[in-house]
């Protein structure tokens, strides 16, 4: 688990989230974290260049439906548009 502080595009305040990091991918110009977001209780993608601080938040127990395999299964079934970019917070 990670505590992640991030600033959205055009935002001036920071948002803190507890993330279960699943993988880190390079998408053209930026690195993107694919994670399970504790705030949304859903898969989210976070641009690494918008993260201001990331600190360990301890170990996590396996939770059904929150793995990288589950992320890819959802992508195959619903398409990439179904995962909300992290810039849209609740």
N, C-alpha and C positions, 0 to 999 in steps of 0.2 A: 504494500500500500504506500501511496505517496500523498503528501499534502502539496498541492500545487497552487501557486498564486499566478494569475494571468490577467492580462489586460486585453480586452476585445478591440477590434479595429475601431478607432475613433473614440474609444472610451478613456476617461481619465482616472477612474477608480479601479481598484484591484478586486478580483473575485477569488475566493479561496474555495478549493474543492478537495475532496478526498477521492483519489483515483486508484484504481486497480490497473496498473500498466499491463497491457497485453502485448504490444509490440511497438516498434519505432520504425517508420518507413520514410524514405525520401521520395517526395512527390514534386518533381520538377525543380523548384527553386528552394523549397523549405523541407525540413524534417517535420513529420507529423506523428504525434503520439496517438495510438488507438488504445482507448482505455474504457473501463467500466466506471462511470461517474456516480459517486454516492449521492450527489445532489439530485440528479435527474433519475437515478436508478435505471440507467439505460447506457448503451454504448454511445461514446462520443469521440470525436476526433479533435485534437488540440494541436495547433501550430506551435512548434518548439520556440520559434522566435518571438512569440507573444507571452511565453512563460517568464516570470520574473524571479521566481524561486521555486525550487522543488526540494523537499526534505522527506526522508523516510518516515513513514507513519506506522511502522510495525508490520508484523506478519498478518496474513489473512487466511481464512479457512476457505476451502473449495466451496463454491456456491453454484448449484446447477443453473445453467443458462447464462453464465457470465464469463465464459472462456473465449479464447481466440477462435477456437473451432465453432462455437456458437455464433460469434460475430460473422465469420465467413459463411455459415449456413444461412443466416439472415440475409446477408448480402446477395447470395445466390437466389434466394426466394423472393426478396422484396426489391432488390436493386440498391445501388449506392446512395440514391437520393433519400432513402428512408432513415439514414443515420443523420441526426441533426448536427450541424457544425456547432462548435462550442461557443461561437459568438452570440448565440441566441440563448440567453439565460432565462430561467423561470421568474 
